[in-house]
């Protein structure tokens, strides 16, 4: 079945540092790929998505490129801020039995210190 | 404001209690979902409803009973739970359930503790 593997956290960075959170996936079809973010005490929010190979999703300075050859969708940001501290979830979405089935990774906690 | 509201935010219950979680979406979406979020585990999809009809029951024990009276409301009825059922229960909705690139809108969740 489908699966998502993302790097374990927590990840601790200083403000303005470069961020990479690795994500790889296994899927039988041609999934759409997502990054969701969860701030403390809140539900998940969509950060960015890519629906086909070589697509780049971007939002709020975050980017991720759909790499079919390496089955990866790594999240990057050039300069993190304290307000980026949250848990980041990589996910893939496929049509399973006629409906959208979303498979999530375990989440990576990011802590940015001033 | 994501447009998906869950109540209560926190719930503590004994193993013999019966309680219900409520989810309401104000987005006009056609699909609603229940997820379970446990520490250090991926989100687990529990149930999927499309236009008030259940389309997926992901091998969830019968002590969890969902109800979708209309397209805006989703309930999760709980009875005789176990301590390992303690988790954050998230409700989500999407515009359509039949496309793979739909964005999910999540509520803030109900943090459940079973004593």
Interface residues (C-beta under 8 A of the other chain):
Chain A: X4 X31 X32 X34 X36 X41 X42 X43 X44 X45 X46 X49 X51 X89 X93 X94 X95 X97 X98 X99 X100 X101 X102 X103 X104 X105 X106 X107
Chain B: X2 X4 X6 X31 X40 X41 X42 X43 X45 X48 X50 X55 X56 X90 X92 X94 X96 X97 X98 X99 X100 X101 X102 X103 X104 X106 X107 X108 X109
